[in-house]
């Protein structure tokens, strides 16, 4: 009798596997999970996009040839939107032109089907070593902040209540990153607006919004994290300045 499978820890790298082949998705999910990765799968580009709205993945394993929106098209859209998530492309085509096209669009590596699963593990490890290590060396930010029953992982942009992932928008994610980095300190509406020169402008692809619109975003976020949004305990207004997130010590 085989031992029960243990779930990878929350800090384990999170891989999004995008492939229309159900058998391959299941194989990779099981294989990667057994080697300590957290794995989410998607059968199409639209499904992958929907799942990416609520989770920030560490790396994407992406099939090139999918019905409808191809892997090339999906990757081009990600890069156009400003996403820097590492991408390992899978393809049944071995022609150099296809590999070159993928790399030109923004792929970090390429693997031709059929492939040896152990080679996939090695390539993923190399990708994560290249793109994650430099960031951890230069960013002096906490790994996570806690407030009440919630945990927000700044590097992943992932909001959880216990074991449940709370779905948030890209703008809400950027707002929580700014507030979390300040560790309970004040953040002005100007900074939160993401306009030119603000810290938020460099955090992601959501783009600038007006300072009035920041208040609208805050109200929406409060409805997700506050027991009584009209009398917030965590996401508090600093009159005449902006907002602060009351985090646990």
Secondary structure, DSSP 8 states (H G I E B T S, - for coil): ---------TTS-EEEEE-S-HHHHHHHHHHHHHTT-EEEEESSHHHHHHHHTT---SEEEEES--SSS-HHHHHHHHHHTT---EEEEEES---HHHHHHHHHHT-SEEEESS--HHHHHHHHHHHHHHHHHHHHHH----SEEEETTEEEETTTTEEEETTEE----HHHHHHHHHHHHTTT--EEHHHHHT-TTSGGGGT-TT----HHHHHHHHHHHHHHH-SSGGG-SSEEEETTTEEEE----
